[in-house]
Amino acid sequence: MKAPIEAFQQWLVEEGKAVKTIESYVNDVRKFEVYRQEHSQFEEFLTRFLFVRYKQHLQENKFKVSTINKKVNSLKVYNDFLQIKGYVKDSYIQLKKDKVVIASGSEHSVTALTEEEVERFLFYLEDKTKVSERNRLIGYLLLYTGVRVSELVGIRLEDISLMPPALTVKGKGGKIREISLRQDVLVYMKEYMQGEREESAFHSSSYLLVSQRGEKLHRDAVRNWLSHVSKELQIHLHAHIFRHTFATRLLRKGVDITTVSKLTGHSSVNMTVKYYIQTSREEKQNAVDRL
């Protein structure tokens, strides 16, 4: 029997969930449904046994703890829907019990670009035969502001201040933060605004980054471009790796953790410490060698 995923999606809309939240929940449930269909002996849409087996399947396939816990959360919401609508009788998932716990003191490893990779990326951006003014600006904004891709495409002209040079970013939960802009970022921003953007059919858009087909650049366009650059440079690039790199480079250059936390828009300093301080194996070895 086919799972009521469309009905679940509509229920989320009626519950007032954000569009991206709905996409995330539905995507996780669809993947769970694929697993259920592959194990056709399970006619029920969700059981405790099926959930536990699926979670074990994720762990055996080396999914990240954060990814597993996100899927657990999505399935808990799905379980609530199934129970409310009468598809199942019980609540089979308890977040406190079922989320994967990381042992106290365990490291949360993040991936950041090395200085050599940063340099290669910057040299690539200078090649005008391969990189447009807009995409060069995108590269600099990602690398030197640490914005999320959703924040990047959401930048409006009114968010940019020239005196002093700064960018006002509207982040998660409507939180607002200010990020100072480097001189080179300003230069490339002006070049884009006075060049490609001015010549665009959407030059009157309130958004900084426009596309050939609309007044606001879509996040997929950023992802597609980074995928192309990845192949060119043989470096795995995605928007969030620049955010990791931004925070990691600041910390390595001696910027205090509180300032880094404010620049990245984290809800607390602890989150910055937990996820964005990257210590490489080489650095750990060098530290031990100093003894």
Summary of the structure (lengths in Angstrom):
residues: 291
radius of gyration: 22.3
end to end distance: 63.4
largest distance: 65.8
contacts: 776
relative contact order: 0.08
helix: 59%
strand: 5%
